[in-house]
Amino acid sequence: MKFSYIAVLNGVEIRQECTYHTCEVQKDGGKKLVFPRFHHDGGLLTLDLVALQDPGTGVYRCQLEIHNTGSQPVRLSRADVGVSFESRETTVHFFQSDWGSEYSPRSQKIESEFSFGCVSGRSCKGFTPYVECETDSGYYAMALAWSGNWTCTTFPWAESYCDFRQWTTCCVMGLTDGEFYYDIPGGGAFTTPAVYLAAAQSREPACLALRRYYKKFLSPMDEKMFTPMPLEYNTWWPYEDRYINEEVYQQNAEIAQKMGFRYAMLDAGWFGETVEGETWFEKRGDWDKVNPELFPSGMKAMCDKAKAVGILPGMWCEIEAVGKDAELNRTHEKIIAKREGRSLGYVCFGSKEGRKWAMDTVDRILGEYGAKWIKFDFNLDPGFGCDREDHDHGKGDGLYAHYLGYYQFLDELREKYPDVVIENCSSGGLRGDIGMMSHCQVGFLSDPDFTEFHLQLYWGALSFLHQCCLLHFTWSDVLQDHNLGVGCPIQEDTPQSKLDYMVRAAMMGLPGFSYRLPELPAWALERIQELGEFYTQHSTAFLLRGDAYRLTEQPLTFGRGERFPVFQFVDKDQRGLVFAFRLPGAKESQTVRLQGLDPQRTYQVAYQDSGDTWEATGAQLMEQGLTLQGLPEEGSEIVTVF
């Protein structure tokens, strides 16, 4: 494996496979490799590919640093970073992504140049900025830390007059989108977004390394605040903005508190006046206008009342977006992102004034009202971004500046309100890249949440994110038809095994619940509370601080993929917690080899539902396996290996 990059400077393309470097050993034992190159084009440029390796996980953080030491600006229009490797056969694996179809797997055998990427302005609208290269010399997993447009390109490396390699393939990721450019001023520099790279002999060890790296270095989650990990209630799907008001919120919050929930989220519908034919979507941006008809007591009173009964309030806000009917378009025209003079429907965070307005707005929600969880949504495609010349960016780098500004805003917000949870959402999971998730404690996986789809999402997200940041609802009450047309999945006659199946799937991350709690059957409320108590007991050791292993291939919607998926979590004491799900059409039994146990230790194996218990050594469980059977379709089992 060698590090590689592609850069285009003043229209000249540079494709470089790095073959020599300096190596600096860090205090923690890691290695900092710098691959230097000089380029002359109207001024002396230095291009340094910097690869910093973590000795614990083996993961590399790769970035290209371009320094313009001349006096004239140099235009950068492409900057992609990655690796090259020798392989007679290479297949890339990646995820296609759109609303309600996030983490849909795709594969491509590389015989000529192949690329995929995003031009919507949202990192996961189209594809996810993540790729795996399966080769005959190893397995490489790469995640791009960027939330805007990007491209991944894989190609056979062409022979040159001094290099006759026949089987070298290159894979790079970066900002390329056909419209981006950045003018590096004389004496200035540009550093690309990071690409995180893990190399192993097969998929799961590479992905495990990325998960561990994310948790160790990138996650902003405060473990003290998440010990134990919380249960969250959200008003959105059963009420949307049509049926929500302060009485409905308070009634659900009180029930949630009695069930052991820590947070009660008020989603969209709280802001703007009620206007016939107008929804929350058209009013986004007017966050200073609390709906007086639905919330006559105001937001502070609502938050205070929730705290008084022992539950922490949260609020939804689409801080970047500006609806077409929002007064913000007129009162703050200077902060609106535009392209060719036309509004793009969002506040440009590349503008200092835009960031100040956003902080002032959120100060009201978190400071004045007292919310302790804020859900930031983003329901639009910014495309190639803002090209206004009266903002603090150039014509070609408006989207780039917006995301750097948004990251800065999130970091400042966490520092200012360290006891507040920041949730990342974008039409569900359309901006869930590793870059965005380095600035938010938790990320919402998708709007649809029927269990089969949840398991598809969860398996996919574990490719590069740690399980503790993955938030999704259990199969919700909904007013629309996106959850297989099922409006109320929990009825009086619903089998307990199916409720367990729905709730346990979300218990492998951070579980959210979106139901009309006053209307749920009493037995269901009681069972959810029991499952919540199990979650609270084990979530810190296994989900917050432990490792996740995908023991089977990816389950997929509509009867595809693995039909009997099994996931295992291992804590610091090498104990195991196994979650198994039997989807419709699955075989009757599943045997899986466990991972990460102490081979010499004798474990007590206990099935939570069947009640079966037996003893086995770690070596037996990892070599001979664990068998799951007797589960109904749409059923589940949890096995403790203590």
N, C-alpha and C positions, 0 to 999 in steps of 0.2 A: 504494500500500500504506500502511495505517495500522495502528498497534498498537491492540489491543483487549483487554478483559478482562470477565469476569463474576465478581462476588463476591456472596455472600449473608451479610449481617451482621444478627444478631438477627432473622432471618427476612425481611429486606428485600433484594430482589434489585437489584443495580446492574449494568447493562449499559453499558459505556462504550467508545466509539470515541475514541481520543486524537487531538485536533486541534490542540493547542498544547503547547509544551514548552520546557524549557531545554536548551541544547546546550553541553556542556563538551568541548573538544578535549583528548584525553589525550596524554601524552608520546610515545606511539608513533604518534600521528596518528589513532588511533581516536576515535570519538565516543560520548559518554555522554549519552543522551537521557533526560530525566525528565519524565513527564507527570503533573502533580499534580492532585489533586481532594480536596475536603473533603466530609465527610459527618457529619451530626449525628444520633446515635441514642443518647440517654442519656449522651452524652459526645462530645467532638470527636474525629473520626477523620481521618487523612490517608491517602490511597491514592495511592501513587506507583508508576506503571509505569516501571521502569528498563530501558532497552534499551541495552546496551553493544556497540558494533560493533567488530569486529577489522578494521583496514584491509587486512590481507593477504588474507584469505579473503572478506571482506564479510559474514561470519556475525554475526548478532545473538544475544546472550545476554539473554533477556527474563525478568524477574521482577517480581512485584507485591509491594510493601512496604506493609504496613498498620500504622500507628502509632495506638495508643489513648492520647491525651493526657488523657483524662478519669480519673476516680477509680473508675469502675465497670467490671467486666469486660464485654466484648462478645463474643458468640458468632459465630465464623466457621464456616460450614458448606459454603461453596463458594469456590474461588479458582482460576479458569481464565484462562490467558493465551494470546494469539495475535495474529492479524492480521485486518484486513478489507481487501477489495479490490473494485474495480469490474470486473464481468464479466457478460456476458449469459448465459454458460454456464459452469458449474463442475462438475468431476468430481473427487471425492476418491479417491485410491488408498491402500490400506493393506494390512496383512498379518494374516490370521487365524493363530492359533498354538495348538498343543496338542502333547502328546507325540507325536513322530514325524511331525508335520505343520507344523513351524515354517516361517515365511515363506511361507505360502500366500497368493497375491495375491488381493485383492478390489477392486472399484471400485463407486462409487455416484455417479450423477448427482444433483446437489443441486437439488431443486425445492421442498422444505420442510425443516424441521429434521430432521437426521439425526445420530445419535450412535452410538459404539461404545466399548468400554472393558473394564475388568477389575474383577471383584469377588472373585476367588479369593485375593487377597493376594499374588500373584506376578505381576509386571508383564507377563510374556509368556504367561501361561496364559489363553488366550482370544483376545487380539489383542496385537500389538506396539505399544508407545507411540510410534508414528511415523506421520506422515501426509504425503501429498503432495496439493497442490491444483493441479490443471491448469485454467488459466483462459485467457480470450482476452486477458488483460493481462499474463500472465507465469506462471511456474511457482514454487510455493512448497513447500519441504520443511521439516518441523518434527519435531524429536525431543524428547520429554519426558524429563528426567533424574529419573526416579522408578521405584522398584522394587516398590512396593506397588500399591494400587488407584488407578484413574484413569479419566477419561472424556475423549474427544475429541468436540466438538460443532460441527457446521457448519450454518449457517442463513442464509436471506436476511434482511438487516437490515430491520426494519419501519420504515415511514415515520412521522414524528412531525409535530407541529404546525409545527415550524420547519425540517423537513428532508424534502425530497421526492425522495430518491434512489430510483431504480427498480431498479438493477442491483447493489447492494452486497451482498456476501456476507461472512460472518464465520466464522472457524475458530479455536477455542480449545481448549486442553488443560490439565488440572489434576487436582486431588485428589478431585474429586467422585465419591462412590460411594453416596450415600444414607444412610450411617451415620456418616461422619466429621464431627467438629466439634472445634473448638479454642477455648477460652475465652481471649481475649487480655486479660490483666490490665490494670488501670489503670496507665498509664505503660509498658506493654509493647508488643511489636511481633511481627509474624509476616511471614516472607518465604517466598513460594512456591518450590517446586522450579523450576529453570530450564527454559525452553523454548529450544532452539537453532534458529534460523531462517535458512535460506538462500533467496535469491530469484534466479532466473535466467530465461532464455527457454525452457528445456527441462529435462528431468529430469536428465540426466547432469551438466551443469555445477553444478546445485544440490547434487547428492549428492557430487560431487567436493569442493565447498567444505566440506561437513560432514565428510567424511573428513579433509581437511587440518586443519580446526579441531580435531577430536578428537585427532589426533596431536600437534598443536602445543601445545594448552592442557590437554587433559583426560587423556590417557594417562599413567599413572604408571610406564610402562616405562622402565627405565634402559638406554639404548642401549649403554653399555659392557658391561653384563651380557648383552645379547642380540646382541653382535657376535662371531662370526656368530650368526645365529639357530639355536637348537638343534633337534635331533631328540629326540623323547621316546618312551619305551616305557611302556606301561601294562598291568598284568596282568589287568584286569577281565574283558573279554568271553570270552576262552578258558578262564578258570578260575573266575571269579566268587568267591564265598566257599566254594564246595563243594570245589574242588580246589587251592586255594592253600595253600602252606606256605613255610617259609623256604628249603628246598632248591629248590623250583620257582622262587621269586623269584630266588635267587642264580644259578641256571643260566641263566635268561633275561637277567638283568642282565649277566652276563659275555659272552654272545653279542652283546647290544646294544652293549656297549662296543667290542667288536672291529669292529662295523659302523660305528662313528663316532658313536653316540648319546651325548648328554651327560647325560640323565636317565633313571632307571628308577623308575617309579611303582608303589608297592604300593597297590592300591585296597582296597575293603571286604573284610573277612574276617579282619582282624588282631586285632580286639578282642573281648572277652567270651569266656566259656567255651563249649565245644561242647555244645549241648543238643539232644537229638533233637526234631525238628519245629520248631526255632526258628532263624530266619535272622538275618542282620545287621540287618534292619529293626527287629525287636522290641527289639534290644539297644542301639540308638543312644543316646548320652548317657553310657554307661559307658566313656569313653575311657581311664580309668585302669586298665582290666582288659585286659591283653594276653593273647591266647589261648595258654595254656601248652602245649596239645597241638600246635598248628600252628606256633608260634614259641617253642620251648623256650629258645632263647638270648636272647630278648627283642629289643625294637626297636632299642636302641642297638647291640647286637652286629650286627644285620642291616645297619643304616646304615653302621657302621664297615667291615663286610666289603665292602659295595658300593664305598665310597670307596677301599678298598685295591686294588681291581682297576681303578680309574680312572673310575668312573661315579658321578654324584651321585644319592643316594636321594631319593625323594619319597613322601608318604603322603596317603591320602584321609581326610577327616574331615567329618562332617556336624555342624558345631559347634553349629548352632541347634537341631537336632532332638532329640527325646526319645521313644524307643520305649516302647510300653506296658509292657514287662517290665524297663525300665531301673531300676536301684536309685536313680538320680538323682531319680526321682519322689518318693522317700521321704526321701532324705538332703538334698535341696535344694529342698524344696517351695516355698520363698519365691521362687525365680526362675522358676518354671514359668508360662508365659502361660496365662491362663484367661479364659473369657467366660461370664458368668452362672454362675460357679462351676465350670464344666467345663473340664478341661485341653484346651488346643489342640494339645498335642504338641510344643511348642518352648520354648526358653529365651527369655524376654523381654529383649531387649537395650535396651529402654527403661528397664530396671532397672539401676542402678549395680552392684548385687550380681551381676546376671546377666553383665554385661560383665567384671567382675573374675573370676568363675568361668571365663569363656571364655578370658581371657588366661592365667590360671594353667594351664588345660588345654593351650593351644597352646604355652606355654612348655615343657611337657614334651616335646611332639612336635618342636619346632624347637630348643629349648635343650638338653634332656637327651639326646634320641635323636639329634639332629643332622640331621633331614631338611632338604633344600634346595629342596623344591617341596611346597606343600600345596594339595590340591584340596578346596575347600569346596563341598559338595553341599547341596541342600535339596529333599527329596522329599515335601513336604506343602503343602497349601493353608491358610495361616493365616486366610483369610477376612477378616473385618472387624477381627481382632486382639484384643489383650488389653484387658479393661476393669477389671482389678484396681485398686483405689484405694490399695493399699499398695505400689505401684510408683511410679516417678518420672515419672508421666504422669497424664492425666485419663481419665475413662471413655470419652470419644469420640475420643481421639487415640492409643490404644495402638499401633496398627499404624504410624502416622506416627512415633511415638517409637522404635519398634523399629528402623525402617530408619535413622533418624538415628543411633541408637546403634550399629547394625551398621556403617555407614559410618565412624563414629569409631573403632570397634574395628579395622577394616581399615587405616585410616590409621596408627593407633598401632602396629599390627603391622608394617607396611612400614618405619616409622621404626626400630623395634626390631631388625628382621631385614632389613636392606637387601639382603642377598645371597640372599634366598629369593623364589622365584616363587610368587605367589598366583593360583590358577586359580579362576575363577567357574564354577560348574555348578549346575543346578537341574533335576533330572530331565532332564538334557540342557540344552536352551536355553530354559527357561521363566522365566528372570530375566536376560535378556541385554540390558537397556536401557542407554542411554548413561550413566545415572546410576550404575548398578552398575559399569559398565566404566570409570568414572572413578576407581575405587578398587582395581581388580584389573588385573594386567598382561595376563592372557590370559583368554579366555572360551571355554567349550566350546559348540559349536554345536548338537549333538543326539546322542541315543543311537544311533539308526539311522545307519549311515554308508555304505550302498551308494552308489556313485559318482553316479548320477543324482540322488539326494536330496541328497548333499553339494553338488552344483553349484547346486541350488535354494536351499539355505541360504546358501551363500557369496555368491551374487548378491544375495540379499535383505539380508544383513548389511552388504554394501558400500554400502547406501543411506545409512548414517550412521556406520559404524565403519571404522577403518583396517584394512587387511589384516593388519598385523603382530600384532594381538591375537586373530585368529580361529584357534582351535585346533579341529581335528577329526581323528578317526582315518581312516586309509585303510580300505578295506573289510575289516572285522575277521573273525577266527575267532569264532564265537559258539556258545553253548549253547542259545540260544532261536531263534525263527523270525522275528524282526523284520527281518532283512536279506534279504527276499525268499525266506526259507526256505533260504538258502545257509549251511551251517555252516562250510565251509572254502573260501573263494573262490580260494585259491592252491594248485593241485595240480601234480603232476609234469608233466602234459600241458597246463597252462594256457599259452596263447600269451603270449610276452613282451610283445606289444603290449597285452594286457589288463592285465597287471601294471603296465606303465607308465601306462596310463590310470587305474588305481586310485590309484597313488602320486602321480602328477603333480597330480591334482586337489587333494590335501591339501598339496602343495608350494607352493600359492599363498598359504598362510597359515603357521601354525605346525603342522607335521605330527606327529601322534601315530600310534603303531603298537601294535596289540593282537592279537598272534599267539602261538601256541605256537612260539616261535622254534626250539627243538630239533627240531621236526617239520617245519619248512619245507624244501622241496627246496633242495639246495646252490646250484643255479643262481639260485633266487629270492633267497636271502640275498646272493649276489654282486651281483645286479642292483639290489636295494634299496640296497646300499652304494654302487654307482655313481651311482644317482639322488641319494642323500644327498650325495655329494661335489659333484655339480652344484649342489644346493641350497645347500650350505655356501659354495660359491664365489660365488654370485650373490645370496643372500638379503639380505645387508646393504644393498647398493646399491639393489636393486629392491623388496624387500618391507618391510624395516625403515624405509628412508628415502625410498622412491620413491612415486610416484603410481600408483593403479590406475584403469583405464578398462574399463568393461563395454561391449564393442563390439557386443554383440548383446542381444536381449531375454532374459528370465529362462527358463532351462530348468526344467521341472517333472517330477515323477514320473509314471510309468505312461504314457509316450509323449506327454505334453502339453508345451506350451510350445516354446521354441527347442530344436531337436534338434542344432544344430551350434554350441554356444556358444564364444565366443572372448573372452579377457581379455588386456589388455595392461598392462605395467608400464613406467614411464619413470623413469629415475634422474636425479640432479641434473645429469648431463652430457648429458641429452636422448637417451640411448640407449634402445632398446626391447627388451623381452622379451615374447614372445607365447606364450600357452598356448591351444591349440585342442583340442576334444573332440568326437568324432563319436559321438553317442548312437544307440541302436537306432532305426531308422526315419528316420535323417537323410538328407538329400540327399547326393550324392556330392562336392560341392565347396562351399566357402564363400569369399566375398570380403568383406573388411572394410576399412574405411578406418581407418588408424592415427591416433593422437592424440598431441599433445604433443611432436612431433619438431621439429628445426630445419629449416625448409623449404629453406634454402640448402645444407645439408650433404649430402654423398654418403655413403650408408650401405652397408655390406656386409651383405647379408641371407643368413642361413645357416639351413637347415632341419636340425635335429639328427638326425632319423631318416632322411629320404630322402637327405641329403647334398648337396642342391641348394644352390648359392650364386649370387648375382647382386648387382648394384649398382643402387641407385636413390636419387634425392634424397628428402629428407624431404617435399617438396611432392608428388612423385609418389605416395609411400606414403600420404599423407593425402588426396589427391584421387582417385587412380585405385585405390588399395587394394592389399591383399595377398591372394593366393589360396591357400587350403588345399585340397588334394585328394590322393587316393591313400590316405586313412586307412581302415582297416577299421572296421566298427561296433564300438563299445566300444574305440576306438583314440584316439590323441592325437598331438600334435606340438608341439614347442617350436621357436620361431623366434627367433634372436638378430638384432637390428637394431643393429649396432655400427658 
